[in-house]
């Protein structure tokens, strides 16, 4: 592959020669017939998509971080609301019967335990209601967790994971 500038054009365009396999060229010709675009237009469009993938991944990382922060704030506000509601229930204990008060005191406050590195999880199989093999968590964020598989590390949404045991406590 080589590039060369065309001297007869004052634009910043460059001429690029690319060698394609027969299968790839046949697919390109089919796409030309379907879309009505030229070879150059389709190749430029493909290059733009490839070059924009990195910026989109950065944008998604920023969005995920912002969502994690908002979710964390939401969970903290729920916990504060629950604690303040428990305090109000204790203050109004004189208005309630002893059985109701005892039941409210014994109700546990729900807790959310964050996955940690070293936890073992089962991954929900997307095509069935069953879980796949037990795997080790290697990295976590608020929404996603990375696990070690036979084919390397893969990222999954935490909602698709089922906590089994913790090896770091």
Order of alpha helices (4+ residues) and beta strands (2+ residues): beta-beta-alpha-alpha-alpha-beta-beta-beta-beta-beta
